[in-house]
Amino acid sequence: MAVPVILPKMEMSQENATITEWLTVEGETVRKGQPLLMVETDKVSVEIESPADGILAGIRFGAQETVPVTTVIAQILAPGEELGAVEDPDGQAVSLKTQEFALPADDRVVTPVARRMATELGVDLNAVSGSGPGGRVVKADVEAAASATGPRGLRASPAARRLARAGGIDLAAVPGSGPRGRVQAADVQALLAQSTAESPADELIPFAGMRATIARRMTESYQRAPHIHLRATADVSAVEATRRRLSELGDEKITFTVMLVKVCAWALCHHPRVNATVTDAGMQLCADVNVGVAVSLPEGLIVPVIRQADQRSLSDLARALNDLTVRARAGTLTPADVADGSFTLTNLGMFGVESFDPILNPPQAAILGVGAPVRTATEVGDQVVFRPRVQLTLGADHRALDGAIAAQFLADLVAALEQPELMLL
């Protein structure tokens, strides 16, 4: 019996996803658990695996098509089995056979992916020999024809495809430095930089992919949530000294951001109303302290989440943060890596920014913005000394948090940074 390949719902609020690349061709024998295709959500790129052993058939959507979640996108057939009808999320039955395209020259058929790829690469399908079942023209046939006539097949990483879409770059024009000529994100970035240097004309960069999601979510956050911002400065000489000693004693490098995650997790335990999410229906206090850390990417910003941060050692936090940051920049985060955050930390100090007002990461109730340390004259006893001070800006949703609660939380953050031993009590 045919087994449907369904586009899964990977996030609670997800309505659709974009197919970025089919990793197998129609008519190919696959094993259960074998990656079939790459899809991109608002936040991450993920592999979709085969639900069964069999033959991949009836591909309904090609690369760069946006598809509603829970849609049947293909089927896995047993040998000799024929395609049947499927039902879309709206309940309408669709015959997969109608998704094939007859060639005008003969009775062969072309898979949807092969048809779209031929259009993208300018390949004449009448001149392509089909290697699929019954002489069907599949993706590999078009790629081979494209290679023989000049242009190569479009092999590109999901991150490269996102950058190319955002920058209006034709991937076929990008020299690939990866295996078998695969186009990497760095290849697209290099071409974008070259194009910018060569052309002084104004350039329109459309809101697409991750950038479009950021634009929509930040606009909604600023319009829907009444923001309040509270500021305080902290002398970070003590926490910096602690950080340096711990880095020397252990195997993991403890960064200032790691110390900030630890301090935030400690303070959130003492102020559970700050560790919360907010909707129109009310305020949900989160059972776990899951701290998200904003990571800058070439195409935007993403917030991977360190789960149960309050229960982790500094070394464990350092490993977790490094792993999430590396995978975020490689484009290999999973939906679980960016889900269920209860609080967000964004640190722009490494860019020399001393102060900024962060926008809430919905539906979280609060976010902390951290600036660069500034050597400031400080009175210590009868002397004036220069100490590194950092400005902290707490953004809070006034629907859930009053100024006094937010101020108490911020005061505890300052206290823990200036006296790290407090976190041991």
C-alpha positions in Angstrom: 0.0 0.0 0.0 1.3 3.5 -0.9 2.7 5.4 2.0 2.2 9.2 1.8 5.1 11.6 2.4 3.6 14.4 4.4 5.1 17.8 5.0 5.2 17.8 8.9 4.3 20.6 11.2 7.5 21.4 13.0 6.4 24.4 15.1 3.1 25.2 16.9 2.3 28.3 14.9 3.7 27.0 11.6 1.4 27.2 8.6 3.7 26.3 5.7 7.3 25.6 4.7 9.4 26.1 1.6 11.0 23.1 -0.2 14.6 24.1 -0.8 15.9 20.9 -2.4 14.9 17.3 -3.2 17.8 15.0 -2.2 16.4 12.0 -4.1 14.9 11.7 -7.5 11.5 10.4 -8.5 11.6 6.7 -9.3 14.6 6.1 -6.9 14.4 3.3 -4.4 14.6 4.6 -0.8 14.9 3.2 2.7 12.9 4.2 5.7 14.7 7.1 7.5 16.6 8.1 4.3 16.6 11.9 3.8 14.3 12.8 0.9 14.3 16.6 0.8 15.3 19.8 2.6 12.6 22.2 3.7 12.9 25.7 5.3 10.6 27.1 7.9 10.6 30.6 9.2 13.6 29.8 11.4 15.5 26.7 10.4 16.2 24.2 7.5 15.5 20.6 8.2 15.6 17.2 6.4 12.4 15.3 5.8 13.0 11.5 5.9 11.3 8.7 4.1 8.4 7.2 6.1 8.9 3.7 4.6 11.0 1.5 2.3 10.0 1.7 -1.4 10.1 3.8 -4.5 9.7 7.6 -4.4 6.9 8.6 -6.7 4.3 11.3 -7.3 6.4 14.3 -6.3 3.9 17.2 -6.3 6.1 20.2 -5.5 9.5 21.3 -6.6 12.3 23.4 -5.1 11.4 26.9 -3.9 7.7 26.1 -3.7 5.9 27.0 -0.4 3.6 24.3 0.7 1.0 24.2 3.6 1.9 21.9 6.4 0.3 18.4 6.5 0.1 18.4 2.7 1.0 15.1 1.0 4.0 16.0 -1.2 4.8 12.6 -2.6 4.3 8.8 -2.1 6.4 5.8 -1.3 5.3 2.9 -3.5 6.0 -0.8 -3.4 7.5 -2.3 -6.6 4.7 -2.5 -9.2 2.3 -0.4 -7.2 0.5 2.5 -8.9 0.0 6.1 -7.7 -3.3 6.8 -6.0 -5.3 9.9 -5.1 -4.3 12.0 -2.0 -6.3 14.4 0.1 -5.0 17.9 0.8 -5.5 19.7 4.1 -8.6 21.3 2.8 -10.2 17.9 2.2 -10.0 18.1 -1.6 -8.8 14.9 -3.3 -6.0 15.3 -5.8 -4.8 12.6 -8.3 -1.0 12.4 -8.3 -1.1 11.2 -11.9 -2.4 14.6 -13.0 0.8 16.2 -11.7 3.0 14.6 -14.4 3.7 16.5 -17.6 3.5 14.8 -21.0 6.1 15.7 -23.5 4.7 16.9 -26.9 7.1 14.8 -28.9 6.1 11.4 -27.5 4.3 9.6 -24.7 6.9 10.0 -22.0 6.3 11.9 -18.8 8.4 14.4 -16.9 8.4 14.7 -13.1 7.5 18.1 -11.7 11.0 18.6 -10.3 12.6 17.8 -13.7 10.1 20.2 -15.4 10.9 23.1 -13.1 14.7 22.4 -13.2 14.6 22.4 -17.0 12.8 25.7 -17.0 15.4 27.2 -14.6 18.4 25.9 -16.6 17.0 26.5 -20.1 17.1 22.8 -21.0 15.0 21.5 -24.0 13.1 18.5 -22.6 12.5 17.1 -26.1 16.3 16.5 -26.2 16.5 14.8 -22.9 16.5 11.0 -22.5 14.5 9.7 -19.6 16.2 7.2 -17.2 13.2 6.8 -14.8 10.6 4.0 -14.8 9.0 3.8 -18.3 11.4 6.3 -19.7 10.2 9.1 -17.3 12.4 12.2 -17.3 13.7 12.8 -13.8 15.8 15.4 -12.1 19.1 13.6 -12.8 18.4 13.5 -16.5 17.9 17.3 -16.6 21.1 17.8 -14.6 23.0 15.6 -17.0 21.6 17.5 -20.0 22.4 20.8 -18.4 26.0 19.7 -17.7 26.4 18.5 -21.3 25.1 21.7 -22.8 27.0 24.2 -20.6 25.2 25.2 -17.4 25.6 22.9 -14.4 22.9 21.6 -12.1 21.9 23.8 -9.3 23.5 22.2 -6.3 23.5 24.6 -3.3 23.2 24.5 0.5 20.0 25.8 2.1 21.9 28.8 3.5 23.2 29.6 0.0 19.7 29.4 -1.4 18.4 31.8 1.3 21.1 34.3 0.6 20.6 34.1 -3.1 16.9 34.6 -2.8 17.4 37.6 -0.5 20.0 39.2 -2.7 18.4 38.4 -6.1 21.3 36.3 -7.2 21.0 33.6 -9.9 22.5 30.5 -8.3 23.5 29.2 -11.8 25.9 32.2 -12.0 27.6 31.4 -8.7 30.9 29.3 -8.8 30.5 26.6 -6.2 33.4 25.7 -3.9 31.8 22.8 -2.2 31.8 19.1 -3.0 30.9 18.4 -6.7 30.6 22.1 -7.3 28.0 22.6 -4.6 27.3 26.3 -4.0 28.1 27.3 -0.4 26.8 30.4 1.5 30.3 31.9 1.3 30.2 31.7 -2.5 27.0 33.7 -2.6 28.4 36.2 -0.1 31.5 36.7 -2.2 29.4 37.4 -5.3 27.1 39.8 -3.4 30.2 41.7 -2.2 31.7 41.8 -5.7 28.4 43.0 -7.2 28.1 45.8 -4.5 31.7 46.9 -5.2 31.2 46.9 -9.0 27.9 48.7 -9.1 27.4 51.9 -7.2 23.7 52.0 -8.1 21.0 51.7 -5.4 20.1 48.1 -4.6 16.7 46.8 -3.5 17.1 43.9 -1.0 13.6 42.3 -0.7 12.2 41.1 2.6 12.4 37.3 2.0 13.0 34.2 4.0 14.4 34.9 7.5 14.5 38.6 6.9 10.8 38.7 6.1 10.0 36.7 9.2 12.1 39.1 11.4 10.3 42.1 9.8 6.9 40.6 10.5 7.6 39.4 14.0 9.3 42.6 15.2 6.6 44.8 13.8 3.9 42.7 15.5 5.8 42.7 18.8 6.3 46.5 18.8 2.7 47.1 17.8 1.0 44.6 20.1 3.1 44.6 23.2 3.4 47.8 25.3 7.1 48.0 25.8 8.8 49.4 28.9 12.6 49.8 29.1 14.6 50.0 32.3 18.3 50.7 32.5 21.0 50.1 35.0 24.8 49.9 34.9 26.9 47.2 36.6 30.5 47.1 37.6 31.7 43.9 35.8 35.3 43.9 37.2 34.4 41.1 39.7 32.6 38.9 37.2 35.4 39.4 34.6 38.0 38.3 37.2 35.9 35.2 38.0 35.4 34.4 34.3 39.2 34.6 33.7 40.0 32.3 36.7 37.4 29.7 35.7 38.6 29.7 32.1 42.1 29.0 33.3 41.0 26.2 35.7 38.7 24.4 33.3 38.8 22.9 29.8 36.1 25.2 28.4 36.5 28.9 27.6 34.1 30.9 29.7 33.0 34.0 27.7 31.3 37.0 29.1 28.1 35.9 27.3 28.2 32.6 29.2 28.5 34.5 32.5 25.5 36.6 31.4 23.4 33.5 30.7 24.3 32.1 34.1 23.4 35.4 35.8 20.1 35.7 33.9 19.1 32.1 34.8 19.9 32.7 38.5 17.8 35.9 38.5 14.9 34.3 36.7 14.7 31.6 39.4 14.2 34.4 41.9 11.6 36.2 39.7 9.3 33.6 38.1 7.0 36.3 36.7 9.8 37.5 34.4 10.3 33.9 33.2 7.0 33.9 31.3 5.3 34.2 28.0 2.3 36.5 27.2 -0.7 36.1 24.9 -4.0 38.0 24.6 -5.5 35.3 26.9 -3.1 35.8 29.7 0.4 35.3 31.2 1.9 31.8 31.3 4.6 31.2 33.9 7.2 28.8 32.5 8.2 25.8 34.5 11.7 25.7 32.9 14.3 28.5 32.6 15.1 28.4 28.9 17.4 31.2 28.0 17.6 32.2 24.3 20.8 33.9 23.1 20.5 36.1 19.9 23.0 35.0 17.2 23.7 37.3 14.2 23.7 35.6 10.8 24.5 37.1 7.3 20.8 36.9 6.4 19.3 37.9 9.8 19.1 37.0 13.4 18.2 33.7 15.2 17.7 32.9 18.8 18.7 29.3 19.8 17.6 28.3 23.2 19.7 26.9 26.1 17.2 24.7 28.0 17.1 24.5 31.8 20.0 27.0 32.0 19.5 27.3 35.7 20.5 23.7 36.2 23.7 23.8 34.2 27.3 24.4 35.2 29.3 27.2 33.5 31.3 24.6 31.5 28.0 23.0 30.3 26.6 26.4 29.4 29.8 27.2 27.5 29.6 23.9 25.5 25.9 24.4 24.8 26.3 28.0 23.7 29.2 27.2 21.4 27.4 24.3 19.8 24.3 26.3 19.1 26.2 29.2 17.8 28.3 27.0 15.4 25.2 25.2 14.1 23.2 28.5 13.8 25.9 29.9 11.5 26.1 26.6 9.6 22.3 26.6 9.0 21.9 23.2 10.8 19.7 24.2 13.7 16.6 22.1 14.3 13.1 23.4 15.2 13.7 22.1 18.8 16.8 24.3 19.1 14.8 27.5 18.7 11.6 26.5 20.5 10.2 27.1 24.0 12.4 30.0 25.0 11.2 31.8 28.2 13.7 34.8 28.1 16.1 36.3 25.6 19.6 37.7 26.0 21.0 39.9 23.3 24.6 41.2 23.6 25.9 43.9 21.2 28.9 44.8 23.4 31.3 43.0 21.0 30.3 45.6 18.3 31.1 48.5 20.6 27.5 49.4 21.2 27.1 50.9 24.7 23.3 51.0 25.0 20.3 50.0 23.0 16.6 49.2 23.5 15.8 45.6 22.5 12.4 44.6 21.1 10.6 41.8 22.8 10.9 38.3 21.3 7.2 37.3 21.2 5.6 35.7 23.2 8.3 36.2 25.9 7.6 38.7 28.7 11.1 40.2 28.8 14.4 40.6 27.0 17.8 41.8 28.2 20.1 44.0 26.1 23.8 44.2 27.1 26.2 46.9 25.9 30.0 47.2 25.8 32.0 47.7 29.0 33.1 51.3 29.4 35.9 52.3 31.8 34.2 54.7 34.2 35.4 56.7 37.2 34.1 55.1 40.3 34.5 56.1 44.0 36.0 53.3 46.1 36.5 54.5 49.7 38.6 57.6 49.5 39.9 56.9 46.0 38.5 57.4 42.5 39.4 54.4 40.3 38.4 53.4 36.8 36.2 50.3 36.6 34.6 48.6 33.6 30.8 49.2 33.7 28.2 47.7 31.4 24.8 49.1 30.7 21.9 46.7 31.0 18.6 47.5 29.3 15.6 45.3 30.3 12.7 45.4 27.8 9.4 44.1 29.3 5.8 43.6 28.3 3.9 46.0 30.4 0.8 43.8 30.1 2.5 41.2 32.3 5.2 43.1 34.2 4.9 46.3 36.2 7.9 48.6 36.6 8.6 47.5 40.2 8.8 43.8 39.3 11.1 44.5 36.3 13.2 46.9 38.4 13.7 44.2 41.2 14.8 41.7 38.6 17.2 44.2 37.0 18.6 45.0 40.5 19.4 41.3 41.1 21.1 41.1 37.7 23.4 44.0 38.7 24.0 42.5 42.2 25.0 39.1 40.7 27.4 40.7 38.2 29.1 42.8 40.9 29.1 39.9 43.4 29.2 36.6 41.5 29.4 34.7 44.9 25.7 35.5 45.4 24.8 32.8 42.9 26.4 30.2 45.3 24.0 31.1 48.2 
